[in-house]
Amino acid sequence: MASSVDEEEVQRHSDLMDSWWSPDGALGGLQLFNRVRIPFMAEELASSGKKLTAKSLKGKKVLEVGCGGGLVTEEFAKLGAEVTGVDPSPLLIGLAKEHSKVDEIVAANKPTYLNTTIEEHSKLFPNHYDAVVASEVVEHVANVDVFLESCVAALKPGGKMFITSPNRTRLAQFFIMVMGALTIIPIHLMTYSKFTKPSEISAILERNNCRVDKVKGLFYLPFINKVFWVFFNTVWYAMAATKQGHAT
């Protein structure tokens, strides 16, 4: 199977490691996104309808693909999940391992971090995870079809696939330029031609035996520095899908 890794993207992200966890750093905007994307994914996975706690995802195996320095991975660890993060950057995996010692809750339920690709990992752990997360990742890979096929391969039948990404629309391009100008996101990481439409991602997932359950729109309002859900997905979208079949 071909690799979905874009080495230039890996290098550009690795170059940001020194400011990865700083709220005022280049990836501070992604920390804002955590306030909405984590509850969305966790509530779908927990399926309890109850308030999220440190035990909400206890017993759930979660894989974050393209985990970088662990911004999303750590949030799942705080909710009790048995979480693994994979990334092709050895520098960012090293950063993630070190940062997992900072928070007491995370340190007590430390994620497993692996410097590998999803293609290789899914071969070793097929049908293994209750959830696979690709948050702000599909717009950075070299081959979206190969990437998502491998993500689904690692997912148990009945497991959840979660994706968040900017839409490929001129409106999204404009707002990302605005966010870049305000230094909320590093604009040099965003290549408009690599953005994907929800319909394209849905089609790939369906070809790989997944049912798309939800597609929601996200929007950032710079004047109040807040990310929130909206009725349209023409700027940013979040998707939840379920792998068909029965767990053995």
VOLUM-991977 format. One line per 3 residues: number of its first residue (from 0); their letters; for each residue x, y, z of N, C-alpha, C, CB. Coordinates in nm, 2 decimals. Atoms other than C-alpha are relative to their C-alpha. Last residue first. Glycine has a CB too. Layout:
// residues N
NUM = a = X,Y,Z,X,Y,Z,X,Y,Z,X,Y,Z | ...
//
This chain:
// residues 248
247 = tah = -0.01,0.14,-0.03,-1.61,-1.05,1.71,0.06,-0.02,0.14,0.09,-0.07,-0.10 | -0.12,0.03,-0.07,-1.75,-0.70,1.66,0.01,-0.15,0.03,0.02,0.09,0.12 | 0.02,0.03,-0.14,-2.03,-0.68,1.40,0.14,-0.04,0.06,-0.10,-0.12,0.02
244 = gqk = -0.04,0.14,-0.04,-2.03,-0.51,1.07,-0.02,-0.02,0.15,0.14,-0.03,-0.04 | 0.11,0.10,0.00,-2.03,-0.14,0.96,0.05,-0.14,0.03,-0.06,-0.01,-0.14 | -0.04,0.11,0.08,-1.77,0.11,1.07,-0.11,-0.11,0.01,0.14,-0.06,0.04
241 = taa = -0.01,0.13,-0.07,-1.95,0.41,1.21,0.04,-0.11,-0.10,-0.14,-0.04,0.07 | 0.04,0.12,0.08,-1.90,0.77,1.10,0.02,-0.13,0.08,0.07,0.00,-0.13 | 0.00,0.12,-0.08,-1.87,1.11,1.28,-0.06,-0.11,-0.09,-0.08,0.01,0.13
238 = may = 0.07,0.12,0.05,-1.78,1.42,1.09,0.01,-0.11,0.09,0.04,-0.03,-0.14 | -0.03,0.12,-0.09,-1.68,1.77,1.20,-0.09,-0.11,-0.05,-0.02,0.04,0.15 | 0.10,0.10,-0.03,-1.67,2.06,0.95,0.05,-0.11,0.09,-0.05,-0.07,-0.13
235 = wvt = -0.06,0.11,-0.07,-1.51,2.39,0.89,-0.10,-0.10,0.03,0.07,0.05,0.13 | -0.14,-0.05,-0.04,-1.59,2.68,0.65,0.07,-0.12,0.06,-0.02,0.11,0.10 | -0.08,-0.05,0.11,-1.89,2.56,0.44,0.14,0.06,0.04,-0.08,0.11,-0.07
232 = nff = -0.14,0.06,-0.01,-2.03,2.35,0.72,0.09,0.04,-0.11,-0.02,-0.15,-0.01 | -0.07,0.02,0.13,-2.35,2.55,0.78,0.14,-0.06,0.02,0.00,0.13,-0.08 | 0.09,0.09,0.08,-2.59,2.53,1.09,0.06,-0.03,-0.14,-0.13,0.07,-0.02
229 = vwf = 0.09,-0.08,0.08,-2.31,2.66,1.33,-0.08,-0.10,-0.09,0.08,0.10,-0.09 | 0.07,0.07,0.11,-2.12,2.51,1.61,-0.09,0.09,-0.07,-0.08,-0.12,0.07 | 0.14,0.05,-0.04,-1.88,2.73,1.81,-0.06,-0.07,-0.12,-0.09,0.11,0.05
226 = vkn = 0.05,0.10,0.10,-1.52,2.84,1.82,-0.13,-0.05,0.04,0.11,-0.11,-0.03 | 0.08,0.12,-0.04,-1.44,3.16,2.02,-0.04,-0.09,-0.12,-0.13,0.04,0.07 | -0.10,0.11,-0.01,-1.20,3.45,2.01,-0.06,-0.13,0.05,0.11,0.04,0.10
223 = ifp = 0.01,0.06,-0.14,-1.47,3.70,2.08,0.09,-0.11,0.02,-0.15,-0.04,0.02 | 0.03,-0.11,-0.09,-1.39,3.93,1.78,-0.02,-0.05,0.14,-0.13,0.07,-0.05 | -0.12,-0.06,-0.06,-1.22,3.64,1.60,-0.03,0.11,0.10,0.08,0.06,-0.11
220 = lyf = 0.03,-0.15,0.00,-1.54,3.44,1.55,0.11,0.07,0.07,-0.14,0.03,0.07 | -0.08,-0.08,-0.10,-1.45,3.08,1.45,-0.03,0.15,-0.02,0.15,-0.02,-0.02 | -0.03,-0.14,0.04,-1.70,2.85,1.29,0.08,0.07,0.11,-0.13,0.08,-0.04
217 = lgk = -0.08,-0.08,-0.10,-1.77,2.48,1.29,0.03,0.14,-0.05,0.13,-0.08,0.05 | -0.09,-0.11,0.04,-2.03,2.29,1.09,0.06,0.07,0.12,-0.09,0.10,-0.08 | 0.04,-0.12,-0.07,-2.17,1.94,1.17,0.10,0.11,-0.05,0.00,-0.01,0.15
214 = vkd = -0.09,-0.10,0.05,-2.17,1.62,0.97,-0.05,0.13,0.06,0.00,0.00,-0.16 | 0.02,-0.14,-0.02,-2.32,1.32,1.15,0.10,0.08,-0.07,0.00,0.03,0.15 | 0.11,-0.03,-0.09,-2.38,0.95,1.10,-0.03,0.15,0.02,0.04,-0.06,0.14
211 = vrc = -0.02,-0.14,-0.05,-2.17,0.86,0.80,-0.12,0.03,0.08,0.02,0.10,-0.11 | 0.12,-0.08,0.01,-2.19,0.48,0.76,0.02,0.13,0.06,-0.12,-0.07,0.06 | 0.04,-0.09,-0.11,-1.86,0.31,0.70,-0.13,0.07,-0.03,0.11,0.10,0.03
208 = nnr = 0.10,0.07,-0.08,-1.78,0.01,0.47,-0.03,0.08,0.13,0.06,-0.13,0.04 | -0.08,0.08,-0.10,-1.46,0.15,0.31,-0.10,-0.05,0.11,0.11,0.08,0.06 | -0.07,0.11,0.08,-1.65,0.28,0.00,0.08,-0.09,0.09,0.10,0.06,-0.10
205 = eli = 0.10,0.09,0.04,-1.87,0.47,0.25,0.06,-0.12,-0.09,-0.11,0.07,-0.08 | 0.04,0.08,-0.12,-1.57,0.63,0.41,-0.10,-0.11,-0.04,-0.06,0.09,0.11 | -0.11,0.09,-0.03,-1.44,0.75,0.07,-0.04,-0.09,0.12,0.13,0.08,0.03
202 = asi = -0.01,0.10,0.11,-1.78,0.89,-0.03,0.11,-0.10,0.03,0.02,0.06,-0.13 | 0.11,0.09,-0.02,-1.82,1.07,0.31,0.00,-0.12,-0.11,-0.14,0.07,-0.01 | -0.04,0.08,-0.11,-1.48,1.23,0.27,-0.11,-0.11,0.02,0.02,0.08,0.13
199 = esp = -0.11,0.08,0.04,-1.57,1.36,-0.07,0.04,-0.10,0.11,0.12,0.09,-0.05 | 0.05,0.10,0.09,-1.91,1.48,0.04,0.11,-0.09,-0.05,-0.07,0.07,-0.12 | 0.06,0.11,-0.08,-1.75,1.66,0.34,-0.06,-0.11,-0.09,-0.11,0.05,0.08
196 = ktf = 0.14,-0.03,-0.03,-1.53,1.86,0.10,-0.06,-0.12,0.08,-0.08,0.01,-0.14 | 0.10,0.10,0.05,-1.16,1.83,0.12,-0.14,0.04,0.03,0.03,-0.14,0.06 | 0.12,0.00,-0.08,-0.87,2.08,0.15,-0.10,-0.10,-0.06,-0.07,0.14,0.01
193 = ksy = 0.00,0.12,-0.08,-0.55,1.99,-0.03,-0.13,-0.01,0.09,0.12,-0.02,0.08 | 0.03,0.11,0.10,-0.59,2.26,-0.30,-0.01,-0.14,0.07,0.11,0.00,-0.10 | 0.14,0.00,0.04,-0.62,2.52,-0.02,-0.03,-0.12,-0.09,-0.04,0.13,-0.07
190 = tml = 0.00,0.00,0.14,-0.28,2.44,0.13,-0.14,-0.02,-0.05,0.10,-0.10,-0.06 | 0.13,0.02,0.06,-0.27,2.54,0.50,0.01,0.01,-0.15,-0.10,0.09,0.05 | 0.04,0.14,-0.01,0.05,2.50,0.70,-0.12,-0.04,-0.09,-0.02,-0.04,0.14
187 = hip = -0.09,0.07,0.09,0.19,2.84,0.58,-0.02,-0.15,0.01,0.14,0.03,0.04 | 0.06,0.00,0.14,-0.12,3.00,0.74,0.09,-0.08,-0.09,-0.02,0.14,-0.05 | -0.12,-0.03,0.09,0.00,2.92,1.09,-0.05,-0.02,-0.14,0.11,-0.10,0.04
184 = iit = -0.06,0.13,0.05,-0.33,2.95,1.29,0.12,0.03,-0.09,-0.11,-0.08,-0.08 | 0.07,0.10,-0.08,-0.45,3.23,1.52,0.04,-0.14,-0.05,-0.16,0.02,-0.02 | -0.09,0.09,-0.06,-0.19,3.47,1.38,-0.07,-0.11,0.10,0.11,0.07,0.08
181 = lag = 0.01,-0.03,-0.15,-0.45,3.73,1.31,0.09,-0.09,0.08,-0.15,-0.02,0.04 | -0.05,-0.14,-0.02,-0.34,3.73,0.94,-0.01,0.03,0.15,-0.09,0.09,-0.08 | -0.15,-0.01,0.02,-0.36,3.35,0.95,0.05,0.14,0.03,0.04,-0.05,-0.14
178 = mvm = -0.05,0.06,-0.12,-0.72,3.36,1.09,0.15,0.00,0.00,-0.05,-0.15,0.02 | 0.02,-0.09,-0.11,-0.81,3.60,0.81,0.06,-0.05,0.13,-0.16,0.02,0.02 | -0.10,-0.12,0.02,-0.65,3.38,0.55,-0.02,0.10,0.11,-0.03,0.06,-0.14
175 = iff = -0.13,0.05,-0.04,-0.84,3.08,0.70,0.11,0.11,-0.02,0.03,-0.13,-0.07 | -0.01,0.00,-0.14,-1.16,3.28,0.67,0.13,-0.05,0.06,-0.12,-0.08,0.06 | 0.00,-0.14,-0.04,-1.11,3.35,0.30,0.02,0.01,0.16,-0.12,0.08,-0.04
172 = qal = -0.13,-0.05,0.03,-1.02,2.99,0.22,0.02,0.15,0.05,0.03,0.00,-0.16 | -0.10,0.05,-0.09,-1.32,2.87,0.40,0.14,0.05,-0.02,0.00,-0.16,-0.01 | 0.03,-0.07,-0.13,-1.54,3.11,0.21,0.10,-0.06,0.10,-0.15,-0.03,0.04
169 = rtr = -0.07,-0.13,0.00,-1.37,3.00,-0.12,-0.03,0.07,0.14,-0.05,0.09,-0.11 | 0.08,-0.10,0.05,-1.47,2.64,-0.04,0.07,0.13,0.00,-0.14,0.01,0.08 | -0.07,-0.06,0.12,-1.27,2.33,0.02,-0.10,0.09,-0.07,0.05,-0.11,-0.10
166 = nps = 0.07,0.03,0.12,-1.40,2.26,0.38,0.08,0.07,-0.12,-0.15,0.05,0.00 | 0.06,-0.11,0.08,-1.16,2.28,0.67,-0.06,-0.05,-0.13,0.10,0.11,-0.03 | -0.08,-0.05,0.10,-1.12,1.96,0.87,-0.06,0.13,-0.06,0.03,-0.11,-0.11
163 = tif = 0.03,-0.14,0.01,-1.25,1.75,1.15,0.10,0.06,-0.10,0.01,0.07,0.14 | -0.09,-0.08,0.08,-1.27,1.37,1.13,-0.05,0.15,0.02,-0.02,-0.04,-0.15 | 0.02,-0.15,-0.02,-1.40,1.11,1.37,0.10,0.08,-0.09,0.01,0.04,0.14
160 = mkg = -0.10,-0.08,0.07,-1.44,0.74,1.29,-0.03,0.14,0.01,0.02,-0.05,-0.15 | 0.03,-0.14,0.05,-1.64,0.54,1.54,0.12,0.06,-0.07,-0.05,0.09,0.11 | -0.08,-0.11,-0.05,-1.63,0.16,1.60,-0.03,0.13,-0.07,0.14,-0.03,-0.01
157 = gpk = 0.08,-0.07,-0.10,-1.91,-0.08,1.52,0.07,0.12,0.06,-0.04,-0.10,0.10 | 0.14,-0.01,0.05,-1.67,-0.31,1.34,-0.08,0.06,0.11,-0.05,-0.14,-0.05 | 0.09,0.12,-0.02,-1.34,-0.23,1.51,-0.13,0.02,-0.08,-0.02,-0.02,0.15
154 = laa = 0.12,-0.02,-0.08,-1.12,0.04,1.36,-0.08,-0.13,0.01,-0.09,0.11,-0.07 | -0.04,0.01,-0.14,-0.76,-0.01,1.24,-0.12,0.00,0.09,0.09,0.11,0.04 | -0.06,0.13,-0.02,-0.87,-0.08,0.88,0.03,-0.02,0.15,0.12,-0.03,-0.08
151 = vcs = 0.12,0.09,-0.02,-1.09,0.24,0.89,0.05,-0.15,0.03,-0.09,0.00,-0.12 | 0.07,-0.04,-0.13,-0.78,0.45,0.95,-0.11,-0.10,0.03,-0.05,0.14,-0.01 | -0.08,0.05,-0.11,-0.59,0.26,0.67,-0.06,0.03,0.14,0.14,0.06,0.00
148 = elf = 0.01,0.15,0.00,-0.87,0.32,0.42,0.08,-0.06,0.11,0.06,-0.05,-0.14 | 0.13,0.03,-0.06,-0.88,0.69,0.53,-0.02,-0.16,0.00,-0.11,0.07,-0.06 | 0.00,-0.04,-0.14,-0.51,0.75,0.46,-0.12,-0.05,0.07,0.01,0.15,0.01
145 = vdv = -0.09,0.09,-0.07,-0.50,0.56,0.13,-0.01,0.02,0.15,0.14,0.01,-0.05 | 0.06,0.13,0.01,-0.80,0.76,0.00,0.08,-0.10,0.08,-0.01,-0.04,-0.15 | 0.11,0.01,-0.10,-0.66,1.09,0.14,-0.07,-0.14,-0.01,-0.11,0.11,-0.03
142 = nav = 0.10,0.08,0.07,-0.33,1.06,-0.04,-0.11,-0.03,0.10,0.07,-0.14,-0.05 | -0.03,0.01,0.14,-0.05,1.30,0.04,-0.11,-0.07,-0.08,0.14,-0.06,-0.02 | -0.06,0.13,0.05,-0.18,1.40,0.38,0.02,0.01,-0.15,-0.09,-0.11,0.04
139 = hev = -0.14,-0.01,0.01,-0.22,1.76,0.52,0.07,-0.13,-0.05,0.06,0.02,0.14 | -0.05,-0.11,0.09,-0.58,1.84,0.47,0.15,0.00,-0.01,-0.06,0.13,0.04 | 0.02,0.04,0.14,-0.68,1.50,0.61,0.05,0.10,-0.09,-0.14,-0.03,-0.02
136 = ves = -0.11,0.09,0.05,-0.51,1.59,0.95,-0.02,-0.02,-0.15,0.01,-0.13,0.07 | -0.09,-0.09,0.07,-0.71,1.86,1.13,0.12,-0.07,-0.06,0.05,0.11,0.10 | 0.05,-0.13,-0.02,-0.86,1.59,1.36,0.10,0.10,-0.06,-0.02,0.03,0.15
133 = avv = -0.09,-0.08,0.09,-0.81,1.24,1.25,-0.05,0.14,0.00,0.00,-0.07,-0.15 | 0.02,-0.15,0.01,-0.96,1.03,1.53,0.11,0.05,-0.10,0.02,0.07,0.14 | -0.11,-0.05,0.07,-1.01,0.65,1.53,-0.02,0.15,-0.03,0.04,-0.08,-0.13
130 = ady = 0.01,-0.13,0.07,-1.25,0.51,1.78,0.13,0.03,-0.06,-0.05,0.11,0.10 | 0.14,-0.05,-0.01,-1.32,0.17,1.94,-0.03,0.13,-0.07,-0.04,0.01,0.15 | 0.04,-0.12,-0.08,-0.99,0.05,1.82,-0.15,0.02,0.00,0.08,0.12,-0.06
127 = hnp = -0.05,0.00,-0.14,-0.85,-0.30,1.71,-0.07,0.11,0.09,0.14,0.02,0.00 | 0.13,0.02,-0.08,-1.00,-0.41,1.38,0.02,0.01,0.15,-0.06,-0.13,-0.04 | 0.12,-0.01,0.08,-0.64,-0.43,1.24,-0.12,-0.03,0.09,0.00,-0.11,-0.11
124 = flk = 0.12,-0.01,-0.09,-0.36,-0.35,1.48,-0.12,0.01,-0.08,0.02,0.12,0.10 | -0.03,0.07,-0.13,-0.03,-0.45,1.32,-0.12,0.00,0.09,0.12,0.08,0.07 | -0.04,0.14,0.03,-0.14,-0.37,0.96,0.03,-0.08,0.13,0.13,0.00,-0.09
121 = she = 0.12,0.08,0.02,-0.32,-0.06,1.09,0.03,-0.14,-0.04,-0.08,0.07,-0.11 | 0.07,0.03,-0.13,0.00,0.07,1.24,-0.12,-0.08,-0.02,-0.03,0.13,0.07 | -0.07,0.10,-0.07,0.20,0.05,0.91,-0.08,-0.04,0.13,0.14,0.05,0.04
118 = eit = -0.01,0.12,0.08,-0.05,0.24,0.71,0.06,-0.11,0.07,0.07,0.04,-0.13 | 0.13,0.07,-0.02,-0.13,0.48,1.00,0.00,-0.13,-0.09,-0.12,0.09,-0.04 | 0.10,-0.04,0.09,0.24,0.58,0.99,-0.13,-0.08,0.03,0.04,-0.01,-0.14
115 = tnl = 0.03,0.09,0.11,0.49,0.54,1.28,-0.11,0.06,-0.09,-0.05,-0.14,0.05 | -0.05,-0.07,0.12,0.65,0.72,1.57,-0.01,-0.10,-0.12,0.15,0.04,0.01 | -0.08,0.08,0.09,0.44,0.57,1.84,0.03,0.09,-0.12,-0.08,-0.12,-0.04
112 = ytp = -0.04,-0.07,0.12,0.29,0.74,2.15,0.09,-0.08,-0.08,0.06,0.14,0.04 | -0.11,0.07,0.07,0.10,0.54,2.42,0.03,0.08,-0.13,-0.03,-0.15,-0.04 | 0.02,0.06,0.13,-0.11,0.77,2.63,0.13,-0.07,-0.05,-0.03,0.12,-0.10
109 = kna = -0.09,-0.05,0.11,-0.05,0.81,3.00,-0.03,-0.07,-0.13,0.15,-0.03,0.04 | 0.06,0.08,0.11,-0.34,0.75,3.23,0.07,0.03,-0.13,-0.16,0.02,-0.01 | 0.06,0.12,-0.06,-0.19,0.87,3.56,-0.06,-0.09,-0.10,-0.10,0.04,0.10
106 = avi = -0.11,0.08,-0.05,0.03,1.12,3.37,-0.05,-0.13,0.06,0.09,0.08,0.10 | -0.05,0.06,0.12,-0.28,1.25,3.19,0.12,-0.10,0.04,0.06,0.10,-0.10 | 0.10,0.09,0.05,-0.45,1.32,3.52,0.05,-0.08,-0.12,-0.13,0.07,-0.04
103 = edv = 0.01,0.12,-0.09,-0.14,1.47,3.67,-0.10,-0.10,-0.05,-0.04,0.05,0.14 | 0.13,0.01,-0.07,-0.08,1.70,3.38,-0.01,-0.12,0.08,-0.11,0.01,-0.11 | 0.03,-0.13,-0.06,0.29,1.76,3.29,-0.13,0.00,0.08,-0.01,0.11,-0.11
100 = ksh = -0.04,0.01,-0.14,0.41,1.40,3.22,-0.04,0.13,0.08,0.15,-0.01,0.01 | 0.10,0.09,-0.07,0.22,1.37,2.89,0.04,-0.01,0.15,0.00,-0.14,-0.06 | 0.11,-0.08,-0.05,0.43,1.67,2.77,-0.10,-0.08,0.08,-0.07,0.07,-0.11
97 = eka = -0.05,-0.09,-0.10,0.75,1.46,2.74,-0.12,0.08,0.07,0.10,0.10,-0.04 | -0.04,0.08,-0.11,0.58,1.19,2.54,0.04,0.08,0.12,0.12,-0.10,-0.04 | 0.13,0.05,-0.06,0.41,1.44,2.31,0.03,-0.09,0.13,-0.08,-0.08,-0.10
94 = lgi = 0.07,-0.11,-0.07,0.74,1.62,2.25,-0.12,-0.05,0.07,-0.04,0.12,-0.10 | -0.09,-0.03,-0.12,0.92,1.30,2.16,-0.06,0.11,0.08,0.14,0.04,-0.04 | 0.03,0.11,-0.09,0.63,1.21,1.92,0.08,0.02,0.13,0.03,-0.13,-0.07
91 = llp = 0.13,-0.03,-0.06,0.66,1.56,1.77,-0.04,-0.11,0.10,-0.10,0.02,-0.10 | -0.01,-0.11,-0.09,1.03,1.51,1.70,-0.13,0.03,0.08,0.05,0.13,-0.07 | -0.06,0.05,-0.12,0.99,1.16,1.56,0.01,0.12,0.10,0.14,-0.06,-0.02
88 = spd = -0.11,-0.09,-0.05,0.74,1.30,1.31,0.06,-0.05,0.13,-0.05,0.14,0.01 | -0.12,0.03,0.08,0.54,1.02,1.13,0.12,0.09,0.05,-0.02,0.02,-0.14 | -0.04,-0.11,0.08,0.27,1.04,1.40,0.13,-0.03,-0.07,0.01,0.13,0.09
85 = vgt = -0.10,0.03,0.10,0.07,0.79,1.60,0.03,0.12,-0.08,-0.04,-0.12,-0.09 | -0.02,-0.10,0.11,-0.12,0.85,1.92,0.11,-0.04,-0.09,0.03,0.14,0.07 | -0.12,0.01,0.07,-0.27,0.58,2.14,0.01,0.11,-0.11,0.02,-0.14,-0.07
82 = vea = -0.02,-0.07,0.13,-0.54,0.62,2.39,0.14,-0.02,-0.05,-0.03,0.15,0.02 | -0.13,0.06,0.02,-0.69,0.39,2.66,0.05,0.05,-0.14,0.00,-0.16,0.00 | -0.02,0.09,0.11,-0.97,0.63,2.74,0.14,-0.06,0.00,-0.02,0.07,-0.14
79 = glk = -0.01,0.14,-0.04,-1.03,0.77,3.08,0.03,-0.09,-0.11,-0.12,-0.03,0.07 | 0.13,0.05,-0.01,-1.16,1.12,2.99,0.00,-0.15,0.03,-0.08,0.03,-0.13 | 0.07,-0.06,-0.12,-0.83,1.28,3.07,-0.14,-0.05,0.02,-0.01,0.16,-0.02
76 = afe = -0.06,0.06,-0.12,-0.66,1.04,2.82,-0.07,0.05,0.13,0.15,0.03,0.01 | 0.06,0.13,-0.01,-0.90,1.16,2.55,0.05,-0.07,0.12,0.02,-0.08,-0.13 | 0.14,-0.02,-0.04,-0.79,1.52,2.61,-0.08,-0.13,0.02,-0.07,0.09,-0.09
73 = etv = 0.01,-0.02,-0.14,-0.43,1.41,2.60,-0.14,0.02,0.05,0.09,0.12,0.04 | -0.03,0.13,-0.07,-0.46,1.27,2.25,-0.02,0.02,0.15,0.14,-0.05,-0.03 | 0.12,0.08,-0.01,-0.61,1.59,2.12,0.01,-0.12,0.08,-0.05,-0.03,-0.14
70 = lgg = 0.11,-0.09,-0.04,-0.32,1.83,2.19,-0.13,-0.07,0.02,-0.01,0.11,-0.10 | 0.09,0.06,-0.09,-0.06,1.54,2.17,-0.12,0.09,0.05,0.07,-0.04,0.12 | -0.05,-0.01,-0.14,0.25,1.69,2.02,-0.10,-0.04,0.10,0.04,0.14,0.02
67 = gcg = -0.09,-0.12,-0.03,0.16,1.58,1.67,0.05,-0.01,0.14,-0.07,0.13,-0.03 | 0.02,-0.06,-0.13,-0.13,1.33,1.68,0.09,0.12,0.03,0.02,-0.11,0.11 | -0.05,-0.13,0.02,-0.14,1.25,1.31,-0.01,0.08,0.13,-0.07,0.07,-0.11
64 = vel = -0.10,0.01,0.11,-0.37,0.96,1.38,0.04,0.14,-0.04,-0.07,-0.07,-0.12 | -0.01,-0.13,0.07,-0.54,0.95,1.72,0.11,-0.01,-0.10,0.03,0.12,0.10 | -0.12,-0.03,0.08,-0.63,0.60,1.82,-0.01,0.14,-0.06,0.02,-0.11,-0.11
61 = vkk = 0.01,-0.11,0.09,-0.89,0.53,2.10,0.14,0.02,-0.07,-0.04,0.13,0.07 | -0.12,-0.01,0.07,-0.95,0.21,2.29,-0.01,0.11,-0.11,0.05,-0.14,-0.06 | 0.01,-0.02,0.14,-1.25,0.25,2.52,0.15,0.02,-0.05,-0.08,0.13,-0.03
58 = gkl = 0.01,0.13,0.08,-1.23,0.08,2.86,-0.01,0.02,-0.15,-0.12,-0.07,0.05 | -0.08,0.11,-0.06,-1.29,0.41,3.05,-0.03,-0.13,-0.07,-0.04,-0.02,0.15 | -0.05,0.08,0.11,-1.44,0.67,2.81,0.09,-0.12,0.06,0.09,0.08,-0.09
55 = ska = 0.10,0.02,0.11,-1.66,0.85,3.06,0.04,-0.09,-0.11,-0.02,0.14,-0.06 | 0.03,0.14,0.02,-1.43,0.79,3.36,-0.09,-0.03,-0.12,-0.06,-0.06,0.12 | -0.13,0.07,0.02,-1.26,1.13,3.39,-0.02,-0.15,-0.02,0.09,0.02,0.12
52 = tlk = -0.09,0.01,-0.12,-1.60,1.28,3.34,0.12,-0.07,-0.03,-0.08,-0.06,0.12 | -0.13,0.07,0.01,-1.83,1.39,3.06,0.08,0.01,0.12,0.08,0.06,-0.12 | -0.11,-0.09,0.00,-2.19,1.48,3.16,0.14,-0.07,-0.01,0.00,0.09,0.12
49 = kgs = -0.04,-0.06,-0.12,-2.43,1.20,3.07,0.11,0.10,-0.01,0.03,-0.10,0.11 | 0.08,-0.12,-0.02,-2.60,1.12,2.74,0.03,0.07,0.13,-0.14,-0.05,0.00 | 0.07,0.02,-0.13,-2.44,0.77,2.77,-0.10,0.12,0.02,0.10,0.00,0.11
46 = sal = 0.14,0.03,0.02,-2.32,0.73,2.41,-0.08,-0.02,0.13,-0.01,-0.13,-0.08 | 0.05,0.05,-0.13,-1.96,0.74,2.52,-0.14,-0.05,-0.01,0.01,0.12,0.11 | -0.07,0.13,-0.04,-1.82,0.75,2.17,-0.06,-0.05,0.13,0.15,0.02,0.01
43 = eea = 0.04,0.10,0.10,-2.06,1.02,2.04,0.05,-0.14,0.04,0.05,0.04,-0.14 | 0.14,0.03,-0.03,-2.01,1.22,2.36,-0.06,-0.10,-0.10,-0.09,0.13,-0.01 | 0.01,0.08,-0.12,-1.63,1.20,2.33,-0.15,-0.04,0.03,0.05,0.07,0.12
40 = mfp = -0.05,0.14,0.02,-1.63,1.31,1.97,-0.02,-0.09,0.12,0.15,0.00,-0.04 | 0.08,0.06,0.11,-1.85,1.62,2.01,0.05,-0.15,-0.02,0.03,0.07,-0.13 | 0.13,0.04,-0.05,-1.70,1.70,2.36,-0.08,-0.07,-0.11,-0.08,0.11,0.05
37 = irv = -0.01,0.11,-0.10,-1.35,1.70,2.21,-0.13,-0.05,0.05,0.10,0.04,0.11 | -0.02,0.13,0.07,-1.44,1.90,1.90,0.02,-0.11,0.09,0.13,0.01,-0.09 | 0.12,0.06,0.06,-1.60,2.19,2.09,0.03,-0.14,-0.07,-0.05,0.10,-0.11
34 = rnf = 0.12,-0.02,-0.08,-1.35,2.31,2.34,-0.13,-0.05,-0.06,-0.01,0.15,0.03 | 0.02,0.11,-0.09,-1.06,2.15,2.15,-0.13,0.01,0.09,0.12,-0.02,0.10 | 0.08,0.10,0.07,-1.10,2.40,1.87,-0.03,-0.12,0.10,0.06,-0.05,-0.12
31 = lql = 0.14,-0.05,0.00,-0.96,2.67,2.10,-0.10,-0.10,-0.06,-0.01,0.13,-0.08 | 0.04,0.02,-0.14,-0.65,2.46,2.15,-0.14,0.05,0.02,0.10,0.07,0.10 | 0.04,0.14,-0.01,-0.62,2.44,1.77,-0.05,-0.03,0.14,0.11,-0.10,-0.04
28 = ggl = 0.13,0.01,0.05,-0.61,2.82,1.76,-0.06,-0.14,0.01,0.00,0.04,-0.15 | 0.09,-0.04,-0.10,-0.31,2.83,1.99,-0.15,-0.02,-0.05,0.02,0.14,0.04 | 0.12,0.09,0.00,-0.12,2.64,1.73,-0.10,0.03,0.11,0.05,-0.15,0.01
25 = agd = 0.05,0.02,0.13,0.13,2.91,1.64,-0.12,-0.09,-0.01,0.11,-0.06,-0.09 | -0.08,0.05,0.11,0.18,3.00,2.00,-0.07,-0.02,-0.13,0.07,-0.13,0.04 | -0.03,-0.11,0.09,-0.02,3.21,2.24,0.09,-0.03,-0.12,0.06,0.11,0.08
22 = psw = 0.13,-0.05,0.04,-0.18,2.91,2.41,0.02,0.12,-0.09,-0.08,0.04,0.12 | 0.02,-0.13,-0.05,0.17,2.75,2.41,-0.13,0.06,-0.05,0.12,0.10,-0.05 | 0.10,-0.01,-0.11,0.16,2.38,2.36,-0.02,0.14,0.06,0.06,-0.09,0.11
19 = wsd = 0.12,0.08,0.02,0.32,2.36,2.01,-0.11,0.01,0.11,0.04,-0.15,0.00 | 0.12,-0.08,-0.04,0.55,2.66,2.05,-0.13,-0.09,0.00,-0.01,0.12,-0.09 | -0.03,-0.09,-0.12,0.88,2.47,2.05,-0.11,0.08,0.05,0.12,0.09,-0.04
16 = mld = 0.01,0.07,-0.13,0.74,2.20,1.82,0.03,0.08,0.12,0.10,-0.12,0.00 | 0.08,-0.08,-0.09,0.66,2.43,1.53,0.00,-0.06,0.14,-0.15,0.01,-0.04 | -0.06,-0.13,-0.03,0.93,2.31,1.30,-0.07,0.08,0.10,0.01,0.08,-0.13
13 = shr = -0.11,0.02,-0.10,0.79,1.96,1.33,0.07,0.13,0.04,0.11,-0.10,-0.06 | 0.06,0.01,-0.13,0.47,2.08,1.16,0.11,-0.02,0.11,-0.09,-0.12,0.00 | 0.06,-0.13,-0.04,0.66,2.21,0.86,-0.06,-0.01,0.14,-0.10,0.04,-0.10
10 = qve = -0.11,-0.10,-0.04,0.88,1.90,0.84,-0.06,0.13,0.05,0.10,0.02,-0.11 | -0.05,0.05,-0.13,0.58,1.66,0.85,0.11,0.10,0.05,0.06,-0.14,-0.02 | 0.10,-0.04,-0.11,0.41,1.87,0.58,0.06,-0.04,0.13,-0.14,-0.07,-0.03
7 = eed = -0.01,-0.14,-0.02,0.72,1.84,0.36,-0.09,0.05,0.11,-0.03,0.08,-0.14 | -0.12,-0.04,-0.08,0.73,1.47,0.41,0.02,0.15,0.03,0.12,-0.06,-0.06 | -0.06,-0.10,0.08,0.37,1.41,0.29,0.12,0.06,0.08,-0.10,0.12,-0.03
4 = vss = -0.08,-0.10,-0.07,0.27,1.08,0.44,0.06,0.10,-0.10,0.12,-0.07,0.08 | 0.08,-0.13,0.00,-0.02,0.89,0.28,0.09,0.11,0.05,-0.13,-0.01,0.07 | 0.00,-0.08,-0.13,0.20,0.59,0.20,-0.08,0.13,-0.02,0.15,0.03,0.04
1 = am = -0.07,-0.12,0.00,0.12,0.35,-0.08,-0.01,0.07,0.13,-0.05,0.09,-0.12 | 0.08,-0.12,0.00,0.00,0.00,0.00,0.09,0.13,0.00,-0.10,0.00,0.12
//
